[in-house]
């Protein structure tokens, strides 16, 4: 028997299937928003304590870290799951649907948390490794800014719980359940926001010559922004600029004094990210000046690019292929969505994976979405095997 055959297999985790489903359904029925994950964190911490982990609560808010040391190995690994829900009204009609109106697990974090708990129980019971496992249950991934990852890092996550690498995953609707996609290098986009106020001079609609019409200026800006990706970004690179909101005026016979625009900006490399910010700033000011208007700009940098380190991604890909078969592992396309796991990867090498949630799954952040329970055992086995394999590398 080879060493890899001693590592966790899906069949080893199958006896947990029903208990994991019960945990997931409980979490789904009792969603908590970013920065409110008190009961979810308590459930996680209590189970980790029961299984023999050294548990630290309230890391960067409601974050929980479970640490398990076995043997005399000097390597350590971290695995992360997010816990928060979204401010949405659930419309699944499931028997375990949200009990909290306006709050819903529409991104599958209930499943992510449950899968890592499944791995936690298995690792504590079998102790088939030598070294240290740090299980990171993170709050506030959906926060958008000052997220749970940032808060945990600021609270000394990697100083208090040292690790040689960190791994995470997210479910992926549209891909067969139990299939995994991986990618070295950039995987998910940086997400930035430009809140633009075009300041003109209001007046009567019949006398536009006495005004500086911010609606005309804003319209010009919307069209000009579309040229940045088309004419300032290398065609072999990927970027997105979307004007998602525009507000100005209340009456057809009044030219308003100002118009506001909300712009979402996505990129896959730090260099492209810098170019986009520079060009947005230059372009909107130049457009406004050409009409005699001015600009007030709030440019917010959100989550950075998720960049998987080559060695760790290759390692995780190999582990998953050994576990589920090469035919179920494929190259992940670039994903224009963003993830605050990127902050962890700025501090530690690691990899972020995508786990298929089913070809007929509702999309993420949809009122009909539900995490696929068939993934619970698969995900738990992935994390157990990643931990065992990483610590066995010596």
C-alpha positions as CSV (number, residue, x, y, z in Angstrom):
1,X,0.0,0.0,0.0
2,X,1.4,3.4,-1.0
3,X,1.5,6.3,1.4
4,X,-1.2,8.2,-0.5
5,X,-3.6,5.2,0.0
6,X,-3.3,5.8,3.8
7,X,-4.8,9.3,3.4
8,X,-8.5,10.1,3.7
9,X,-10.9,8.7,1.1
10,X,-14.4,9.7,0.4
11,X,-15.6,6.4,1.8
12,X,-13.9,7.3,5.1
13,X,-16.2,10.3,5.5
14,X,-19.4,8.8,4.2
15,X,-20.5,7.7,7.8
16,X,-20.7,11.4,8.6
17,X,-23.1,12.2,5.7
18,X,-26.3,12.4,7.7
19,X,-24.8,14.3,10.6
20,X,-23.2,16.8,8.2
21,X,-26.5,17.3,6.4
22,X,-28.2,18.1,9.8
23,X,-25.5,20.7,10.6
24,X,-25.8,22.3,7.2
25,X,-29.6,22.5,7.3
26,X,-29.4,24.0,10.8
27,X,-27.0,26.7,9.6
28,X,-29.1,27.3,6.5
29,X,-32.2,27.8,8.5
30,X,-30.4,30.2,10.9
31,X,-28.4,32.6,8.7
32,X,-26.4,35.4,10.2
33,X,-25.0,38.4,8.3
34,X,-21.5,39.7,8.2
35,X,-20.3,40.7,11.7
36,X,-23.3,39.0,13.3
37,X,-22.2,35.4,13.2
38,X,-22.3,34.9,17.0
39,X,-24.5,31.7,17.0
40,X,-22.7,30.2,14.0
41,X,-19.4,30.8,15.6
42,X,-20.6,29.3,18.9
43,X,-21.8,26.1,17.2
44,X,-18.4,25.8,15.4
45,X,-16.4,26.4,18.5
46,X,-18.4,24.0,20.7
47,X,-17.9,21.2,18.2
48,X,-14.2,21.8,17.9
49,X,-13.8,21.8,21.7
50,X,-15.8,18.5,21.9
51,X,-13.4,16.9,19.3
52,X,-10.3,18.0,21.2
53,X,-9.1,21.1,19.4
54,X,-7.4,24.0,21.0
55,X,-10.1,26.7,20.2
56,X,-9.7,30.4,20.1
57,X,-12.9,32.5,19.7
58,X,-13.4,36.1,18.6
59,X,-10.5,36.3,16.2
60,X,-11.2,39.4,14.1
61,X,-14.8,39.6,15.3
62,X,-16.7,36.3,15.4
63,X,-13.8,34.3,13.8
64,X,-12.9,30.9,15.3
65,X,-9.6,29.1,14.9
66,X,-9.3,25.4,15.9
67,X,-5.8,24.1,16.3
68,X,-4.8,20.5,16.5
69,X,-1.2,19.3,17.1
70,X,-0.2,15.7,16.5
71,X,3.2,14.2,16.7
72,X,6.5,16.1,16.4
73,X,6.1,17.4,12.8
74,X,7.2,21.0,12.5
75,X,5.0,21.8,9.5
76,X,1.6,23.6,9.8
77,X,-1.3,24.1,7.4
78,X,-4.4,26.3,7.5
79,X,-7.7,25.7,5.9
80,X,-10.4,28.3,5.8
81,X,-14.2,28.3,5.6
82,X,-16.5,31.4,5.6
83,X,-19.6,31.6,7.8
84,X,-21.7,34.6,6.9
85,X,-25.0,34.9,5.0
86,X,-26.5,37.6,2.7
87,X,-29.3,40.2,3.2
88,X,-31.8,38.5,0.9
89,X,-35.2,37.0,1.1
90,X,-35.1,33.2,0.5
91,X,-37.5,31.8,-2.1
92,X,-36.4,28.1,-2.2
93,X,-39.5,26.7,-0.4
94,X,-37.2,24.2,1.3
95,X,-38.2,22.6,4.6
96,X,-35.0,24.0,6.1
97,X,-35.3,27.5,4.5
98,X,-34.2,30.6,6.4
99,X,-36.2,31.3,9.6
100,X,-35.0,34.9,9.5
101,X,-36.8,37.1,7.0
102,X,-34.4,39.1,4.8
103,X,-31.4,36.9,5.6
104,X,-30.3,33.9,3.5
105,X,-27.4,31.6,2.9
106,X,-27.4,32.4,-0.9
107,X,-23.7,31.8,-1.4
108,X,-23.2,28.4,0.2
109,X,-21.2,29.5,3.3
110,X,-23.3,27.1,5.3
111,X,-21.9,24.3,3.2
112,X,-18.4,25.6,3.4
113,X,-18.5,25.7,7.2
114,X,-20.1,22.2,7.4
115,X,-17.5,20.6,5.1
116,X,-14.6,22.0,7.2
117,X,-16.4,20.7,10.4
118,X,-16.6,17.3,8.7
119,X,-12.8,17.3,8.1
120,X,-12.2,18.6,11.6
121,X,-14.0,15.6,13.2
122,X,-12.2,13.1,11.0
123,X,-8.8,14.6,11.6
124,X,-9.3,14.7,15.3
125,X,-10.5,11.1,15.4
126,X,-7.9,9.5,13.1
127,X,-4.9,11.8,13.8
128,X,-3.2,10.5,10.7
129,X,-0.7,13.3,10.4
130,X,2.3,14.8,12.2
131,X,2.3,18.6,12.6
132,X,-0.3,21.3,13.2
133,X,-3.7,21.8,11.6
134,X,-5.3,25.3,11.9
135,X,-8.9,25.4,10.9
136,X,-10.0,29.0,10.2
137,X,-13.7,29.7,10.4
138,X,-14.0,33.3,9.0
139,X,-16.7,35.8,9.5
140,X,-17.8,38.6,7.1
141,X,-16.6,37.4,3.7
142,X,-19.5,39.2,2.2
143,X,-18.8,42.5,3.9
144,X,-17.2,44.1,0.8
145,X,-14.7,46.1,2.8
146,X,-13.1,45.8,6.2
147,X,-13.9,42.1,5.7
148,X,-13.4,39.1,8.0
149,X,-10.2,38.1,6.3
150,X,-8.7,41.6,6.9
151,X,-10.0,41.7,10.5
152,X,-8.5,38.3,11.3
153,X,-5.2,39.2,9.8
154,X,-5.2,42.5,11.8
155,X,-6.0,40.5,14.9
156,X,-2.7,38.6,14.4
157,X,-4.1,35.4,12.7
158,X,-0.8,34.4,11.2
159,X,1.3,35.4,14.2
160,X,-0.9,33.6,16.7
161,X,-1.5,30.6,14.4
162,X,1.5,30.2,12.2
163,X,1.1,28.2,9.0
164,X,3.2,27.2,6.0
165,X,0.3,27.5,3.6
166,X,-3.4,28.2,3.5
167,X,-6.2,26.6,1.4
168,X,-9.8,27.5,0.8
169,X,-12.6,26.7,-1.7
170,X,-15.9,28.0,-3.0
171,X,-18.8,26.1,-4.5
172,X,-19.4,26.7,-8.2
173,X,-22.9,26.4,-9.7
174,X,-23.0,25.2,-13.3
175,X,-20.3,22.6,-12.8
176,X,-21.2,18.9,-12.0
177,X,-21.4,18.2,-8.3
178,X,-18.2,16.8,-6.8
179,X,-16.1,18.1,-9.7
180,X,-13.2,20.5,-8.8
181,X,-11.6,23.3,-10.8
182,X,-8.2,24.7,-10.1
183,X,-5.9,27.4,-11.6
184,X,-2.4,28.6,-10.8
185,X,-1.9,32.4,-10.7
186,X,-4.7,34.9,-10.9
187,X,-8.1,33.2,-10.4
188,X,-10.7,35.7,-9.2
189,X,-10.8,39.5,-9.9
190,X,-10.0,42.5,-7.8
191,X,-13.1,44.5,-7.1
192,X,-13.0,48.3,-6.9
193,X,-15.7,50.9,-6.8
194,X,-15.8,54.5,-8.1
195,X,-18.5,56.7,-6.6
196,X,-18.6,59.7,-8.9
197,X,-20.5,63.0,-8.3
198,X,-20.7,65.2,-11.3
199,X,-21.2,68.8,-10.1
200,X,-22.7,71.2,-12.6
201,X,-25.0,74.2,-12.4
202,X,-28.7,73.6,-12.2
203,X,-31.5,75.7,-13.8
204,X,-34.6,75.8,-15.9
205,X,-34.9,73.1,-18.6
206,X,-35.9,75.8,-21.2
207,X,-32.7,77.8,-20.6
208,X,-29.9,75.2,-20.8
209,X,-27.4,77.8,-21.9
210,X,-27.5,79.3,-18.4
211,X,-26.6,75.9,-16.8
212,X,-23.9,73.3,-16.8
213,X,-26.0,70.2,-17.4
214,X,-24.6,67.3,-15.2
215,X,-26.9,64.8,-17.0
216,X,-25.2,65.5,-20.3
217,X,-21.8,65.3,-18.6
218,X,-22.6,62.1,-16.9
219,X,-23.9,60.6,-20.1
220,X,-20.6,61.5,-21.8
221,X,-18.7,59.9,-18.9
222,X,-20.7,56.7,-19.2
223,X,-19.8,56.3,-22.8
224,X,-16.2,57.4,-22.4
225,X,-15.6,54.9,-19.6
226,X,-16.3,52.1,-22.1
227,X,-13.2,53.0,-24.0
228,X,-10.8,52.3,-21.1
229,X,-10.9,48.5,-21.5
230,X,-11.1,48.7,-25.3
231,X,-8.3,51.2,-25.8
232,X,-6.1,51.3,-22.7
233,X,-5.9,47.6,-21.7
234,X,-3.8,45.0,-23.6
235,X,-6.4,42.9,-25.6
236,X,-4.9,39.7,-24.2
237,X,-5.7,40.8,-20.7
238,X,-9.1,40.9,-19.0
239,X,-10.9,43.8,-17.2
240,X,-14.4,45.1,-16.7
241,X,-15.8,48.5,-16.0
242,X,-19.6,48.6,-15.4
243,X,-21.7,51.7,-14.6
244,X,-24.2,50.1,-12.2
245,X,-26.1,53.1,-11.1
246,X,-26.8,56.7,-12.2
247,X,-29.0,59.2,-10.4
248,X,-29.9,62.8,-11.2
249,X,-32.9,65.0,-11.4
250,X,-36.4,64.8,-10.2
251,X,-38.5,66.7,-12.8
252,X,-38.4,66.9,-16.6
253,X,-38.4,70.7,-16.6
254,X,-35.5,71.1,-14.2
255,X,-31.8,70.7,-14.9
256,X,-30.3,69.3,-11.7
257,X,-27.1,70.6,-10.0
258,X,-25.5,67.2,-9.8
259,X,-25.6,63.6,-10.9
260,X,-24.1,60.6,-9.1
261,X,-22.7,57.4,-10.8
262,X,-21.7,54.1,-9.2
263,X,-19.0,52.2,-11.1
264,X,-17.7,48.7,-10.6
265,X,-14.2,48.0,-11.7
266,X,-12.7,44.5,-12.1
267,X,-9.2,43.3,-12.9
268,X,-6.9,40.3,-12.7
269,X,-3.4,41.7,-12.1
270,X,-2.1,44.5,-9.8
271,X,-0.7,46.3,-12.9
272,X,-4.0,46.4,-14.7
273,X,-5.7,47.4,-11.5
274,X,-3.4,50.5,-11.3
275,X,-4.0,51.4,-14.9
276,X,-7.7,51.2,-14.5
277,X,-7.7,53.5,-11.5
278,X,-5.4,56.0,-13.2
279,X,-7.5,56.1,-16.4
280,X,-10.8,56.4,-14.6
281,X,-9.6,59.4,-12.6
282,X,-8.1,61.1,-15.7
283,X,-11.0,60.4,-18.0
284,X,-13.9,61.5,-15.7
285,X,-12.1,64.8,-14.8
286,X,-11.2,65.5,-18.4
287,X,-14.8,64.8,-19.6
288,X,-16.2,67.0,-16.8
289,X,-13.8,69.9,-17.5
290,X,-14.7,69.9,-21.2
291,X,-18.3,70.8,-20.2
292,X,-17.4,73.2,-17.4
293,X,-18.4,70.8,-14.7
294,X,-16.3,69.4,-11.8
295,X,-15.9,65.9,-10.2
296,X,-16.1,64.7,-6.7
297,X,-14.7,61.1,-6.6
298,X,-14.5,58.4,-3.9
299,X,-12.4,55.6,-5.3
300,X,-12.5,52.5,-3.1
301,X,-10.2,49.6,-3.5
302,X,-12.0,46.4,-2.6
303,X,-10.8,42.8,-2.5
304,X,-7.5,42.2,-4.3
305,X,-6.9,39.6,-7.0
306,X,-7.0,36.0,-5.8
307,X,-3.6,34.8,-6.9
308,X,-2.9,31.1,-6.3
309,X,0.8,30.3,-5.7
310,X,2.0,27.8,-8.3
311,X,3.5,25.2,-5.9
312,X,0.5,25.1,-3.6
313,X,-2.0,25.0,-6.4
314,X,-0.1,22.1,-8.0
315,X,-0.1,20.3,-4.7
316,X,-3.8,20.8,-4.1
317,X,-4.6,19.8,-7.6
318,X,-2.7,16.6,-7.2
319,X,-4.4,15.8,-3.9
320,X,-7.8,16.3,-5.4
321,X,-7.0,14.2,-8.5
322,X,-5.8,11.3,-6.2
323,X,-9.1,11.6,-4.3
324,X,-11.8,12.0,-6.9
325,X,-10.1,11.1,-10.1
326,X,-8.3,13.0,-12.8
327,X,-11.5,13.1,-15.0
328,X,-13.3,15.2,-12.4
329,X,-10.6,17.9,-12.1
330,X,-10.3,20.7,-14.7
331,X,-8.8,24.1,-15.3
332,X,-10.8,26.9,-13.8
333,X,-11.6,29.9,-16.1
334,X,-10.9,33.3,-14.8
335,X,-13.8,34.4,-12.5
336,X,-14.8,38.1,-12.5
337,X,-16.2,37.8,-9.1
338,X,-14.1,38.6,-6.0
339,X,-13.1,36.9,-2.8
340,X,-11.5,38.2,0.4
341,X,-9.4,34.9,0.6
342,X,-7.1,37.1,-1.6
343,X,-5.9,38.9,1.6
344,X,-4.7,35.6,3.1
345,X,-2.8,34.9,-0.1
346,X,-1.1,38.2,0.2
347,X,0.5,36.9,3.4
348,X,0.9,33.2,2.8
349,X,1.3,30.9,-0.1
350,X,-1.8,28.8,-0.8
351,X,-4.6,27.9,-3.2
352,X,-8.3,28.5,-3.6
353,X,-10.4,25.8,-5.3
354,X,-13.8,25.7,-6.9
355,X,-16.1,22.8,-6.2
356,X,-19.0,22.1,-8.6
357,X,-22.5,22.6,-7.0
358,X,-24.4,21.0,-9.9
359,X,-25.2,21.8,-13.4
360,X,-28.7,22.8,-12.6
361,X,-27.9,24.7,-9.4
362,X,-29.3,28.3,-9.1
363,X,-26.5,30.9,-9.4
364,X,-24.8,32.4,-6.4
365,X,-26.6,35.3,-4.7
366,X,-29.9,34.1,-6.1
367,X,-33.1,33.8,-4.0
368,X,-33.5,30.1,-5.2
369,X,-29.9,29.1,-4.5
370,X,-29.1,26.1,-2.2
371,X,-25.8,24.4,-1.4
372,X,-25.7,20.8,-2.7
373,X,-25.6,18.3,0.2
374,X,-23.9,15.8,-2.0
375,X,-20.8,17.9,-1.7
376,X,-20.6,17.7,2.1
377,X,-18.7,14.4,2.3
378,X,-16.6,15.2,-0.8
379,X,-15.6,18.6,0.6
380,X,-14.8,17.1,4.0
381,X,-12.7,14.4,2.4
382,X,-10.8,17.0,0.3
383,X,-9.9,19.0,3.4
384,X,-8.9,16.0,5.4
385,X,-6.7,14.7,2.6
386,X,-5.2,18.1,2.0
387,X,-4.2,18.4,5.6
388,X,-2.8,14.9,5.9
389,X,-0.9,15.1,2.6
390,X,0.5,18.6,3.3
391,X,1.9,17.6,6.7
392,X,3.3,14.4,5.3
393,X,5.5,16.3,2.8
394,X,8.2,16.8,5.6
